[in-house]
Each structure stands twice: as structure tokens, then as C-alpha cells.
């Protein structure tokens, strides 16, 4: 009888925890829904910047450094996107194994890391946009012919006749 009471008590406790565990999955879905569009927008901005930067010759001072930074940011964003898309499944897996502690730790760590990373990477992409614009201006200035100073420019040859002479 006493063993039956213990089993019933454990069953009641497990049923009472079930809604709490389900709420963790909902939290994981909410984190993913909140941050995935932001990460996708940052990825798209980074890709547009990479295409603009590809048009800037590598000989322009600073271009390789900006290209390296953009590639590193793109890799970090891809990893962050993978973390976000995997969060609901990882949470569901831990819930299925009835591991409350790992679920709480996973959500807390991921939520904090994602929020911090989105802000940091947003700032990095904004800075890269300024850098790419400066590199484009520098490349344009290098490609433009130097201005002609009329005082030092050689005189253009004078044409005596604008139409060719007629042959008899």
C-alpha cells in the first residue's frame, strides 16, 4: 500500500511538471520566432555587402581586411542561424528525456547568447557598410583620370582643315 502511494505521488508530480516542460518548448519557439528574422536580415545585408565588396579591386587599401571581417561575420551568422533553427528540436529532445535542468540551461544560455550576438553582429554589419562605402569611393577615385590643369597641360594640336581635301 505504501509503495502504491509513492507511485501515485510520483505520477502526480510528473503530471504537474508536464505543463511546465511544455512551456519551455513554447519559449524555445518564441526565441526562434523573435530572432530568426533578425538573423536572416543580417545574413542578407552581409551577402549584399559581399557582392558590393567583390566589385572593389583587392588592390584598394583596406579591401582584404574588410573582406576577411565580412567572411567571419557570415560564418558567425550562419552558426547563429543553425543554433536558432535547432533550438526547438534540442528543447523537445531534452523535454522528452524529462531533463528539466538541461532545458532551462539551454534556453537561458541560448537566449542570452543570441540576443548579444544579434546586437554585436548588427553593429559589425553596420560598420562594414560604412567601410564598403568608403572603399567604393576610394576605388572610384583611383579609377578616375587625374584632373587636367590647363596651365601645365600640353596644347592640343590645331587642325588646319576639318574636311579632307578632294581628289581630282
PyMOL commands that place a pseudoatom at each C-alpha (Angstrom):
pseudoatom trace, name=CA, resn=UNK, resi=1, chain=A, elem=C, hetatm=0, pos=[0.000, 0.000, 0.000]
pseudoatom trace, name=CA, resn=UNK, resi=2, chain=A, elem=C, hetatm=0, pos=[2.797, 2.356, 0.905]
pseudoatom trace, name=CA, resn=UNK, resi=3, chain=A, elem=C, hetatm=0, pos=[4.586, 1.630, -2.412]
pseudoatom trace, name=CA, resn=UNK, resi=4, chain=A, elem=C, hetatm=0, pos=[1.367, 2.365, -4.274]
pseudoatom trace, name=CA, resn=UNK, resi=5, chain=A, elem=C, hetatm=0, pos=[1.064, 5.735, -2.532]
pseudoatom trace, name=CA, resn=UNK, resi=6, chain=A, elem=C, hetatm=0, pos=[4.643, 6.588, -3.507]
pseudoatom trace, name=CA, resn=UNK, resi=7, chain=A, elem=C, hetatm=0, pos=[3.979, 5.652, -7.148]
pseudoatom trace, name=CA, resn=UNK, resi=8, chain=A, elem=C, hetatm=0, pos=[0.791, 7.745, -7.186]
pseudoatom trace, name=CA, resn=UNK, resi=9, chain=A, elem=C, hetatm=0, pos=[2.661, 10.675, -5.647]
pseudoatom trace, name=CA, resn=UNK, resi=10, chain=A, elem=C, hetatm=0, pos=[5.414, 10.414, -8.250]
pseudoatom trace, name=CA, resn=UNK, resi=11, chain=A, elem=C, hetatm=0, pos=[2.851, 10.176, -11.032]
pseudoatom trace, name=CA, resn=UNK, resi=12, chain=A, elem=C, hetatm=0, pos=[1.028, 13.257, -9.763]
pseudoatom trace, name=CA, resn=UNK, resi=13, chain=A, elem=C, hetatm=0, pos=[4.320, 15.149, -9.503]
pseudoatom trace, name=CA, resn=UNK, resi=14, chain=A, elem=C, hetatm=0, pos=[5.278, 14.131, -13.049]
pseudoatom trace, name=CA, resn=UNK, resi=15, chain=A, elem=C, hetatm=0, pos=[1.909, 15.227, -14.401]
pseudoatom trace, name=CA, resn=UNK, resi=16, chain=A, elem=C, hetatm=0, pos=[2.201, 18.524, -12.576]
pseudoatom trace, name=CA, resn=UNK, resi=17, chain=A, elem=C, hetatm=0, pos=[5.588, 19.151, -14.233]
pseudoatom trace, name=CA, resn=UNK, resi=18, chain=A, elem=C, hetatm=0, pos=[4.389, 18.297, -17.737]
pseudoatom trace, name=CA, resn=UNK, resi=19, chain=A, elem=C, hetatm=0, pos=[2.824, 21.716, -18.427]
pseudoatom trace, name=CA, resn=UNK, resi=20, chain=A, elem=C, hetatm=0, pos=[6.000, 23.434, -17.205]
pseudoatom trace, name=CA, resn=UNK, resi=21, chain=A, elem=C, hetatm=0, pos=[8.128, 21.339, -19.562]
pseudoatom trace, name=CA, resn=UNK, resi=22, chain=A, elem=C, hetatm=0, pos=[5.758, 22.100, -22.442]
pseudoatom trace, name=CA, resn=UNK, resi=23, chain=A, elem=C, hetatm=0, pos=[6.093, 25.814, -21.709]
pseudoatom trace, name=CA, resn=UNK, resi=24, chain=A, elem=C, hetatm=0, pos=[9.859, 25.500, -22.237]
pseudoatom trace, name=CA, resn=UNK, resi=25, chain=A, elem=C, hetatm=0, pos=[9.244, 24.274, -25.765]
pseudoatom trace, name=CA, resn=UNK, resi=26, chain=A, elem=C, hetatm=0, pos=[6.959, 27.251, -26.334]
pseudoatom trace, name=CA, resn=UNK, resi=27, chain=A, elem=C, hetatm=0, pos=[9.723, 29.522, -25.051]
pseudoatom trace, name=CA, resn=UNK, resi=28, chain=A, elem=C, hetatm=0, pos=[12.171, 27.952, -27.495]
pseudoatom trace, name=CA, resn=UNK, resi=29, chain=A, elem=C, hetatm=0, pos=[9.743, 28.528, -30.347]
pseudoatom trace, name=CA, resn=UNK, resi=30, chain=A, elem=C, hetatm=0, pos=[9.277, 32.143, -29.220]
pseudoatom trace, name=CA, resn=UNK, resi=31, chain=A, elem=C, hetatm=0, pos=[13.043, 32.762, -29.120]
pseudoatom trace, name=CA, resn=UNK, resi=32, chain=A, elem=C, hetatm=0, pos=[13.394, 31.292, -32.593]
pseudoatom trace, name=CA, resn=UNK, resi=33, chain=A, elem=C, hetatm=0, pos=[10.457, 33.303, -33.930]
pseudoatom trace, name=CA, resn=UNK, resi=34, chain=A, elem=C, hetatm=0, pos=[11.800, 36.518, -32.407]
pseudoatom trace, name=CA, resn=UNK, resi=35, chain=A, elem=C, hetatm=0, pos=[15.412, 36.280, -33.529]
pseudoatom trace, name=CA, resn=UNK, resi=36, chain=A, elem=C, hetatm=0, pos=[15.360, 34.243, -36.755]
pseudoatom trace, name=CA, resn=UNK, resi=37, chain=A, elem=C, hetatm=0, pos=[14.018, 37.136, -38.889]
pseudoatom trace, name=CA, resn=UNK, resi=38, chain=A, elem=C, hetatm=0, pos=[16.668, 39.461, -37.451]
pseudoatom trace, name=CA, resn=UNK, resi=39, chain=A, elem=C, hetatm=0, pos=[19.434, 36.968, -38.169]
pseudoatom trace, name=CA, resn=UNK, resi=40, chain=A, elem=C, hetatm=0, pos=[18.075, 36.384, -41.691]
pseudoatom trace, name=CA, resn=UNK, resi=41, chain=A, elem=C, hetatm=0, pos=[18.058, 40.149, -42.314]
pseudoatom trace, name=CA, resn=UNK, resi=42, chain=A, elem=C, hetatm=0, pos=[21.665, 40.408, -41.119]
pseudoatom trace, name=CA, resn=UNK, resi=43, chain=A, elem=C, hetatm=0, pos=[22.663, 37.497, -43.363]
pseudoatom trace, name=CA, resn=UNK, resi=44, chain=A, elem=C, hetatm=0, pos=[21.013, 39.214, -46.355]
pseudoatom trace, name=CA, resn=UNK, resi=45, chain=A, elem=C, hetatm=0, pos=[22.744, 42.524, -45.577]
pseudoatom trace, name=CA, resn=UNK, resi=46, chain=A, elem=C, hetatm=0, pos=[26.074, 40.728, -45.289]
pseudoatom trace, name=CA, resn=UNK, resi=47, chain=A, elem=C, hetatm=0, pos=[25.559, 38.977, -48.621]
pseudoatom trace, name=CA, resn=UNK, resi=48, chain=A, elem=C, hetatm=0, pos=[24.724, 42.277, -50.349]
pseudoatom trace, name=CA, resn=UNK, resi=49, chain=A, elem=C, hetatm=0, pos=[27.843, 43.829, -48.834]
pseudoatom trace, name=CA, resn=UNK, resi=50, chain=A, elem=C, hetatm=0, pos=[29.975, 40.916, -50.000]
pseudoatom trace, name=CA, resn=UNK, resi=51, chain=A, elem=C, hetatm=0, pos=[28.682, 41.393, -53.552]
pseudoatom trace, name=CA, resn=UNK, resi=52, chain=A, elem=C, hetatm=0, pos=[29.437, 45.123, -53.429]
pseudoatom trace, name=CA, resn=UNK, resi=53, chain=A, elem=C, hetatm=0, pos=[32.875, 44.434, -51.989]
pseudoatom trace, name=CA, resn=UNK, resi=54, chain=A, elem=C, hetatm=0, pos=[33.628, 41.928, -54.753]
pseudoatom trace, name=CA, resn=UNK, resi=55, chain=A, elem=C, hetatm=0, pos=[33.399, 44.821, -57.224]
pseudoatom trace, name=CA, resn=UNK, resi=56, chain=A, elem=C, hetatm=0, pos=[36.139, 46.705, -55.363]
pseudoatom trace, name=CA, resn=UNK, resi=57, chain=A, elem=C, hetatm=0, pos=[39.625, 45.705, -56.536]
pseudoatom trace, name=CA, resn=UNK, resi=58, chain=A, elem=C, hetatm=0, pos=[41.702, 43.883, -53.922]
pseudoatom trace, name=CA, resn=UNK, resi=59, chain=A, elem=C, hetatm=0, pos=[44.455, 46.414, -54.533]
pseudoatom trace, name=CA, resn=UNK, resi=60, chain=A, elem=C, hetatm=0, pos=[42.405, 49.131, -52.813]
pseudoatom trace, name=CA, resn=UNK, resi=61, chain=A, elem=C, hetatm=0, pos=[43.890, 49.645, -49.388]
pseudoatom trace, name=CA, resn=UNK, resi=62, chain=A, elem=C, hetatm=0, pos=[41.745, 48.023, -46.708]
pseudoatom trace, name=CA, resn=UNK, resi=63, chain=A, elem=C, hetatm=0, pos=[39.677, 45.836, -49.036]
pseudoatom trace, name=CA, resn=UNK, resi=64, chain=A, elem=C, hetatm=0, pos=[41.190, 42.486, -47.938]
pseudoatom trace, name=CA, resn=UNK, resi=65, chain=A, elem=C, hetatm=0, pos=[40.674, 43.315, -44.246]
pseudoatom trace, name=CA, resn=UNK, resi=66, chain=A, elem=C, hetatm=0, pos=[37.006, 44.199, -44.785]
pseudoatom trace, name=CA, resn=UNK, resi=67, chain=A, elem=C, hetatm=0, pos=[36.530, 41.047, -46.884]
pseudoatom trace, name=CA, resn=UNK, resi=68, chain=A, elem=C, hetatm=0, pos=[38.008, 38.942, -44.069]
pseudoatom trace, name=CA, resn=UNK, resi=69, chain=A, elem=C, hetatm=0, pos=[35.746, 40.584, -41.487]
pseudoatom trace, name=CA, resn=UNK, resi=70, chain=A, elem=C, hetatm=0, pos=[32.669, 40.050, -43.659]
pseudoatom trace, name=CA, resn=UNK, resi=71, chain=A, elem=C, hetatm=0, pos=[33.535, 36.375, -44.156]
pseudoatom trace, name=CA, resn=UNK, resi=72, chain=A, elem=C, hetatm=0, pos=[33.986, 35.878, -40.405]
pseudoatom trace, name=CA, resn=UNK, resi=73, chain=A, elem=C, hetatm=0, pos=[30.692, 37.635, -39.679]
pseudoatom trace, name=CA, resn=UNK, resi=74, chain=A, elem=C, hetatm=0, pos=[28.935, 35.499, -42.307]
pseudoatom trace, name=CA, resn=UNK, resi=75, chain=A, elem=C, hetatm=0, pos=[30.246, 32.322, -40.675]
pseudoatom trace, name=CA, resn=UNK, resi=76, chain=A, elem=C, hetatm=0, pos=[29.124, 33.524, -37.241]
pseudoatom trace, name=CA, resn=UNK, resi=77, chain=A, elem=C, hetatm=0, pos=[25.680, 34.425, -38.583]
pseudoatom trace, name=CA, resn=UNK, resi=78, chain=A, elem=C, hetatm=0, pos=[25.329, 31.004, -40.227]
pseudoatom trace, name=CA, resn=UNK, resi=79, chain=A, elem=C, hetatm=0, pos=[26.245, 29.329, -36.943]
pseudoatom trace, name=CA, resn=UNK, resi=80, chain=A, elem=C, hetatm=0, pos=[23.777, 31.519, -35.062]
pseudoatom trace, name=CA, resn=UNK, resi=81, chain=A, elem=C, hetatm=0, pos=[21.063, 30.656, -37.578]
pseudoatom trace, name=CA, resn=UNK, resi=82, chain=A, elem=C, hetatm=0, pos=[21.805, 26.971, -37.072]
pseudoatom trace, name=CA, resn=UNK, resi=83, chain=A, elem=C, hetatm=0, pos=[21.564, 27.376, -33.312]
pseudoatom trace, name=CA, resn=UNK, resi=84, chain=A, elem=C, hetatm=0, pos=[18.211, 29.116, -33.640]
pseudoatom trace, name=CA, resn=UNK, resi=85, chain=A, elem=C, hetatm=0, pos=[16.722, 26.565, -36.003]
pseudoatom trace, name=CA, resn=UNK, resi=86, chain=A, elem=C, hetatm=0, pos=[17.943, 23.713, -33.810]
pseudoatom trace, name=CA, resn=UNK, resi=87, chain=A, elem=C, hetatm=0, pos=[16.740, 25.215, -30.522]
pseudoatom trace, name=CA, resn=UNK, resi=88, chain=A, elem=C, hetatm=0, pos=[13.144, 23.894, -30.636]
pseudoatom trace, name=CA, resn=UNK, resi=89, chain=A, elem=C, hetatm=0, pos=[14.331, 20.373, -31.514]
pseudoatom trace, name=CA, resn=UNK, resi=90, chain=A, elem=C, hetatm=0, pos=[17.009, 20.414, -28.808]
pseudoatom trace, name=CA, resn=UNK, resi=91, chain=A, elem=C, hetatm=0, pos=[14.469, 21.624, -26.284]
pseudoatom trace, name=CA, resn=UNK, resi=92, chain=A, elem=C, hetatm=0, pos=[11.933, 18.990, -27.360]
pseudoatom trace, name=CA, resn=UNK, resi=93, chain=A, elem=C, hetatm=0, pos=[14.594, 16.304, -27.067]
pseudoatom trace, name=CA, resn=UNK, resi=94, chain=A, elem=C, hetatm=0, pos=[15.509, 17.346, -23.530]
pseudoatom trace, name=CA, resn=UNK, resi=95, chain=A, elem=C, hetatm=0, pos=[11.815, 17.546, -22.607]
pseudoatom trace, name=CA, resn=UNK, resi=96, chain=A, elem=C, hetatm=0, pos=[11.245, 14.038, -23.995]
pseudoatom trace, name=CA, resn=UNK, resi=97, chain=A, elem=C, hetatm=0, pos=[14.008, 12.780, -21.726]
pseudoatom trace, name=CA, resn=UNK, resi=98, chain=A, elem=C, hetatm=0, pos=[12.420, 14.709, -18.825]
pseudoatom trace, name=CA, resn=UNK, resi=99, chain=A, elem=C, hetatm=0, pos=[15.578, 16.707, -18.233]
pseudoatom trace, name=CA, resn=UNK, resi=100, chain=A, elem=C, hetatm=0, pos=[14.335, 19.934, -16.738]
pseudoatom trace, name=CA, resn=UNK, resi=101, chain=A, elem=C, hetatm=0, pos=[17.766, 21.306, -15.769]
pseudoatom trace, name=CA, resn=UNK, resi=102, chain=A, elem=C, hetatm=0, pos=[19.323, 20.992, -19.232]
pseudoatom trace, name=CA, resn=UNK, resi=103, chain=A, elem=C, hetatm=0, pos=[16.209, 22.553, -20.807]
pseudoatom trace, name=CA, resn=UNK, resi=104, chain=A, elem=C, hetatm=0, pos=[16.385, 25.570, -18.513]
pseudoatom trace, name=CA, resn=UNK, resi=105, chain=A, elem=C, hetatm=0, pos=[20.144, 25.915, -19.024]
pseudoatom trace, name=CA, resn=UNK, resi=106, chain=A, elem=C, hetatm=0, pos=[19.815, 25.575, -22.803]
pseudoatom trace, name=CA, resn=UNK, resi=107, chain=A, elem=C, hetatm=0, pos=[17.105, 28.225, -23.008]
pseudoatom trace, name=CA, resn=UNK, resi=108, chain=A, elem=C, hetatm=0, pos=[18.893, 30.652, -20.707]
pseudoatom trace, name=CA, resn=UNK, resi=109, chain=A, elem=C, hetatm=0, pos=[22.244, 30.274, -22.435]
pseudoatom trace, name=CA, resn=UNK, resi=110, chain=A, elem=C, hetatm=0, pos=[20.856, 30.380, -25.954]
pseudoatom trace, name=CA, resn=UNK, resi=111, chain=A, elem=C, hetatm=0, pos=[18.518, 33.312, -25.323]
pseudoatom trace, name=CA, resn=UNK, resi=112, chain=A, elem=C, hetatm=0, pos=[21.322, 35.389, -23.835]
pseudoatom trace, name=CA, resn=UNK, resi=113, chain=A, elem=C, hetatm=0, pos=[23.873, 34.397, -26.460]
pseudoatom trace, name=CA, resn=UNK, resi=114, chain=A, elem=C, hetatm=0, pos=[21.503, 35.033, -29.344]
pseudoatom trace, name=CA, resn=UNK, resi=115, chain=A, elem=C, hetatm=0, pos=[20.427, 38.446, -28.059]
pseudoatom trace, name=CA, resn=UNK, resi=116, chain=A, elem=C, hetatm=0, pos=[24.025, 39.534, -27.503]
pseudoatom trace, name=CA, resn=UNK, resi=117, chain=A, elem=C, hetatm=0, pos=[25.179, 38.125, -30.838]
pseudoatom trace, name=CA, resn=UNK, resi=118, chain=A, elem=C, hetatm=0, pos=[22.398, 39.787, -32.820]
pseudoatom trace, name=CA, resn=UNK, resi=119, chain=A, elem=C, hetatm=0, pos=[23.280, 43.195, -31.392]
pseudoatom trace, name=CA, resn=UNK, resi=120, chain=A, elem=C, hetatm=0, pos=[27.036, 42.693, -31.859]
pseudoatom trace, name=CA, resn=UNK, resi=121, chain=A, elem=C, hetatm=0, pos=[26.685, 41.366, -35.397]
pseudoatom trace, name=CA, resn=UNK, resi=122, chain=A, elem=C, hetatm=0, pos=[24.228, 44.125, -36.296]
pseudoatom trace, name=CA, resn=UNK, resi=123, chain=A, elem=C, hetatm=0, pos=[26.826, 46.676, -35.214]
pseudoatom trace, name=CA, resn=UNK, resi=124, chain=A, elem=C, hetatm=0, pos=[29.517, 44.818, -37.186]
pseudoatom trace, name=CA, resn=UNK, resi=125, chain=A, elem=C, hetatm=0, pos=[27.428, 44.780, -40.372]
pseudoatom trace, name=CA, resn=UNK, resi=126, chain=A, elem=C, hetatm=0, pos=[26.620, 48.482, -39.977]
pseudoatom trace, name=CA, resn=UNK, resi=127, chain=A, elem=C, hetatm=0, pos=[30.326, 49.256, -39.602]
pseudoatom trace, name=CA, resn=UNK, resi=128, chain=A, elem=C, hetatm=0, pos=[31.090, 47.086, -42.638]
pseudoatom trace, name=CA, resn=UNK, resi=129, chain=A, elem=C, hetatm=0, pos=[28.519, 49.033, -44.663]
pseudoatom trace, name=CA, resn=UNK, resi=130, chain=A, elem=C, hetatm=0, pos=[30.386, 52.254, -43.880]
pseudoatom trace, name=CA, resn=UNK, resi=131, chain=A, elem=C, hetatm=0, pos=[33.720, 50.611, -44.700]
pseudoatom trace, name=CA, resn=UNK, resi=132, chain=A, elem=C, hetatm=0, pos=[32.475, 49.225, -48.016]
pseudoatom trace, name=CA, resn=UNK, resi=133, chain=A, elem=C, hetatm=0, pos=[31.070, 52.627, -48.992]
pseudoatom trace, name=CA, resn=UNK, resi=134, chain=A, elem=C, hetatm=0, pos=[34.444, 54.221, -48.212]
pseudoatom trace, name=CA, resn=UNK, resi=135, chain=A, elem=C, hetatm=0, pos=[36.263, 51.531, -50.220]
pseudoatom trace, name=CA, resn=UNK, resi=136, chain=A, elem=C, hetatm=0, pos=[33.911, 52.050, -53.167]
pseudoatom trace, name=CA, resn=UNK, resi=137, chain=A, elem=C, hetatm=0, pos=[34.596, 55.787, -53.075]
pseudoatom trace, name=CA, resn=UNK, resi=138, chain=A, elem=C, hetatm=0, pos=[38.338, 55.140, -52.870]
pseudoatom trace, name=CA, resn=UNK, resi=139, chain=A, elem=C, hetatm=0, pos=[38.180, 52.717, -55.821]
pseudoatom trace, name=CA, resn=UNK, resi=140, chain=A, elem=C, hetatm=0, pos=[36.181, 55.231, -57.841]
pseudoatom trace, name=CA, resn=UNK, resi=141, chain=A, elem=C, hetatm=0, pos=[38.725, 57.956, -57.099]
pseudoatom trace, name=CA, resn=UNK, resi=142, chain=A, elem=C, hetatm=0, pos=[41.578, 55.672, -58.148]
pseudoatom trace, name=CA, resn=UNK, resi=143, chain=A, elem=C, hetatm=0, pos=[39.834, 54.731, -61.381]
pseudoatom trace, name=CA, resn=UNK, resi=144, chain=A, elem=C, hetatm=0, pos=[39.036, 58.311, -62.382]
pseudoatom trace, name=CA, resn=UNK, resi=145, chain=A, elem=C, hetatm=0, pos=[41.573, 60.061, -64.613]
pseudoatom trace, name=CA, resn=UNK, resi=146, chain=A, elem=C, hetatm=0, pos=[43.531, 62.774, -62.861]
pseudoatom trace, name=CA, resn=UNK, resi=147, chain=A, elem=C, hetatm=0, pos=[42.151, 66.270, -63.348]
pseudoatom trace, name=CA, resn=UNK, resi=148, chain=A, elem=C, hetatm=0, pos=[43.823, 68.265, -66.110]
pseudoatom trace, name=CA, resn=UNK, resi=149, chain=A, elem=C, hetatm=0, pos=[45.465, 71.531, -65.084]
pseudoatom trace, name=CA, resn=UNK, resi=150, chain=A, elem=C, hetatm=0, pos=[45.190, 73.959, -68.013]
pseudoatom trace, name=CA, resn=UNK, resi=151, chain=A, elem=C, hetatm=0, pos=[48.433, 75.685, -67.035]
pseudoatom trace, name=CA, resn=UNK, resi=152, chain=A, elem=C, hetatm=0, pos=[50.514, 72.503, -67.284]
pseudoatom trace, name=CA, resn=UNK, resi=153, chain=A, elem=C, hetatm=0, pos=[48.533, 70.620, -69.934]
pseudoatom trace, name=CA, resn=UNK, resi=154, chain=A, elem=C, hetatm=0, pos=[50.146, 70.302, -73.349]
pseudoatom trace, name=CA, resn=UNK, resi=155, chain=A, elem=C, hetatm=0, pos=[48.456, 72.288, -76.058]
pseudoatom trace, name=CA, resn=UNK, resi=156, chain=A, elem=C, hetatm=0, pos=[46.232, 70.344, -78.352]
pseudoatom trace, name=CA, resn=UNK, resi=157, chain=A, elem=C, hetatm=0, pos=[47.369, 70.269, -81.985]
pseudoatom trace, name=CA, resn=UNK, resi=158, chain=A, elem=C, hetatm=0, pos=[45.484, 72.607, -84.235]
pseudoatom trace, name=CA, resn=UNK, resi=159, chain=A, elem=C, hetatm=0, pos=[43.693, 71.173, -87.196]
pseudoatom trace, name=CA, resn=UNK, resi=160, chain=A, elem=C, hetatm=0, pos=[44.066, 73.198, -90.329]
pseudoatom trace, name=CA, resn=UNK, resi=161, chain=A, elem=C, hetatm=0, pos=[41.162, 71.794, -92.155]
pseudoatom trace, name=CA, resn=UNK, resi=162, chain=A, elem=C, hetatm=0, pos=[38.190, 69.942, -90.774]
pseudoatom trace, name=CA, resn=UNK, resi=163, chain=A, elem=C, hetatm=0, pos=[37.225, 68.248, -94.028]
pseudoatom trace, name=CA, resn=UNK, resi=164, chain=A, elem=C, hetatm=0, pos=[39.579, 66.126, -96.094]
pseudoatom trace, name=CA, resn=UNK, resi=165, chain=A, elem=C, hetatm=0, pos=[40.777, 67.586, -99.394]
pseudoatom trace, name=CA, resn=UNK, resi=166, chain=A, elem=C, hetatm=0, pos=[39.050, 66.470, -102.575]
pseudoatom trace, name=CA, resn=UNK, resi=167, chain=A, elem=C, hetatm=0, pos=[41.000, 64.285, -105.007]
pseudoatom trace, name=CA, resn=UNK, resi=168, chain=A, elem=C, hetatm=0, pos=[40.886, 65.274, -108.669]
for i in range(1, 168): cmd.bond("trace and resi %d" % i, "trace and resi %d" % (i + 1))
show_as sticks, trace
zoom trace
